[in-house]
Amino acid sequence: MKKAYFTPYGVGLGHASRLIMIAQELQNPKTNIRFSSFGEAVRYISMHGYDCMSVPPVEFAWSMEGAFSTKHSLANIPSWFLNFLRQINGEFRNVMKYNPNVIVSDSRLSSIVTAKFMSIPSIVILNQVKLLLSPRLREFRIARLFEKMNGEILGMMWTLADQILIPDLPPPFTISAHTIGNISSVTRKLHYVGFTTPRLRIAEEQISKVTRRLDFDRSKPIVFIHMSGPIETRVPVIRCALEAAKSIPGIQYIISEGNPEGDREPKRLAGLGWYYEWCPVRDEIFAMCNLLVLRGGHVSISQAIQFGKPIVSIPIENHGEQLGNSEKISKIGMGVALKARQMSAFNIVHAIQNVLNDPKYQKKANELMMLSKRLDGIDNIVKIVRSYL
C-alpha cells in the first residue's frame, strides 16, 4: 500500500482544511494517509476521520486585544527553537514507524527537514515564504533589511523540499505577493498551481433549504461575517461585528465564531441576524451571500474569489501576511480593508455599505472568479502527489 504523510501548520484551520481536501481526493483502497499537526488542527483533522499525530506547537504570540505581539513572539524564540527541535524529533519517530512514500507539508518546516535527512520525497504547499514584520517596525531600514535576510534564509530552508507549490493565482494577481515575491533563493522552485479551496457546486435546493431555515429574503442583501484564526484574535472582532450588524437597516446577516468545538445550531440575534459558534452550512452561506467580512487569511480570501464575492477584510493587527493579503485585495479592487486600530462598529458599517452600494467591487470579484476557474489548485496538487505514489 502507498503511503502519504501530511503535516499542516496547526494555528487556524486553513492549512489543515486544504490538506484534508487533497487527502479526500487521494483516498482509495491502495493509498493510506496519516497526518501530524498541533493546536486546534489536531481535533479538526480527527473529526474528518484521519489519524493525526500531535507534535509540540511552534506558533506566534497574541495580545489580549487580538494583535500579533512582536514583544512576546521575540521572547518565545527560545521555546520556538526547542519545540522546533522536538517537532523534528517527533517527526523522525513518526516517519520511521509509518515509512511514507512522500511527505506533504503545508507551511511546516520541521517535516521538510525530516524528509531531507531521511531521503524521502517532499512537497511543501506555501503562501508565505518569508515572515513580514509589523508595519511600525518596517518603517526602519534595519528592520526591512532583517526582513529581507530572514526571507532569503527561510527561502533556502524551504528549498529543501523537492517542490514548492504556491496555492495562488500567478502574477500580477497573486494575493500572497507580499510574502512570496522578491526572494531570489526560491524563485526558480516556485510553481503557481491555483487556489486550493474546493470548487463547490452548491445546488439551489441546498441554498433554498438554508434560506428557509434562516428565514431570509434572497432579494435583500445578505452579509456573512466569518471569523477564523487564533481565539484571542477573534473575540474583539466578533464583539464589534455584533454591534455593527445590528446598526445596518435592512441587512440580513450571519456571524460565525469559527470555533470547531462550538454549538452547530444558530442563535437568533436582534434584527435580521443569526450567530453560529461553528457554522455547518458555511459553503451554502458563501454561495448565497452578497458580501463577506473576513480576516486576511489566504484560504478565506481565495474561497471568496472562487465564489465571486466582494470582501471587507479585517486583518489581525501586526500580522504581516494578513495585512499584505488585505492590501492586495484593496489594490485589485474587489474589496476594502480595515486596519485593526480602525475597527469599530461605525467603521465596519461604513465599509459594508460602501462595498454593497458600489457595483465596481462585485464586477472585479466576478473577473477574478473567472480567472481562478482556469487553475484548479486541488487537482494540480493531487496529480503532483500521485506522481510520488
Beta strands, then each sheet from edge to edge (+ up, - down):
strand 1: 2-8
strand 2: 31-37
strand 3: 52-54
strand 4: 102-106
strand 5: 122-125
strand 6: 163-166
strand 7: 190-192
strand 8: 222-226
strand 9: 252-256
strand 10: 267-269
strand 11: 273-276
strand 12: 291-294
strand 13: 311-313
strand 14: 335-337
sheet 1: 3+ 2+ 1+ 4+ 5+ 6+ 7+
sheet 2: 10+ 11- 9- 8- 12- 13- 14-
end
